[in-house]
Amino acid sequence: MALIWIIGSTLIISLISLVGVFTLALKEKTLKEILLLLVGFSAGVLAGGAFLHLLPEALEKLKPGETFIYALIGFSLFFLMERILYWRHCHDGHCDVHAFSYLNLFGDGLHNFIDGLVIAASFIVSFPLGIATSMAVASHEIPQEIGDFGVLVYGGFSRGRALAYNLLSALMAVAGGVIGYFLASSISGFSAALLPLTAGGFIYIAASDLIPELHKEKNANKANLAFVLFILGLLFMWAMKQLHV
């Protein structure tokens, strides 16, 4: 019975990734106007998720030295992956799809996988805890998935392709839930290490890829508004932290 609830919960949470479908009704010009704002919001959500959620949770499971070493490894791995992706997909400075779009998908996939592991562990402990954990995960997925969709479109994906890839990334939560159910007794160390690794990747994407995009905006009012959205992303993740303490 627990497995059914785990699969159902993670599947519903995965479908939240389709929240970007509302943009299909927007005109191309309107979408371009709001994309930079979504990038700013996503940068705030990624940074807030790393510093306010993933790293503190990792510190509860690992020693501080281990936590920050794993975070640095994650940061470095994402740096290396971006260099490889840039080399393979970009020529003479031109990219049809920017490397950070793929990095965002990979990082979000890891994050969703961890969410699935956490949800599985919660349902195994008790049904009420599983429901509460699922609701907590869903509450921060909505703004994050909106931001992720904006990053993919801003990075060169078509809206339809961005929705499809975002859904595939989100379905990693289902995989994490199923694996967590069957390997509950032996994955605690593995999932603990994934937390700071993912945090390092999120910090890299926010600081190295998304925030520099905000600096490229020449319109001061639009750039300032994107910064406000960045702060709102941070505040939202902080609020989620307070609600779920």
KAFEN-V114704 format. One line per field, one symbol per residue. ss: DSSP state (H for helix, E for strand, L for the rest). burial: b if it has 24 or more other ideal C-beta (glycine too) atoms within 12 Angstrom, else e. Layout:
# KAFEN-V114704
ss->???
burial->???
This chain:
# KAFEN-V114704
ss->LHHHHHHHHHHHHHHHHHHHHHHHHLLHHHHHHHHHHHHHHHHHHHHHHHHHHHHHHHHHHLLHHHHHHHHHHHHHHHHHHHHHHHHHHEELLEELLLHHHHHHHHHHHHHHHHHHHHHHHHHHHLHHHHHHHHHHHHHHHHHHHHHHHHHHHHLLLLHHHHHHHHHHHHLHHHHHHHHHHHLLLLLHHHHHHHHHHHHHHHHHHHHHHHHHHHHLLLLHHHHHHHHHHHHHHHHHHHHHHHHLL
burial->ebeebbbebbbbbbbbbbbbeebeeeeeeebeebbbbbbbbbbbbbbbbbbbbbbbbbeebbeeeebbebbeebbebbbebbeebbeeeeeeeeeebbbbbbbbbbbbbbbbbbbbbbbbbbbbeeeeebeebbebbbbbbbbbbbbbbbbbbbbbbebeebbebbbbbbbbbbbbbbbbbeebeebeebbbbbbbbbbbbbbbbbbbbbbebbeebeeeeeeeebbebbebbbebbbebeeeee
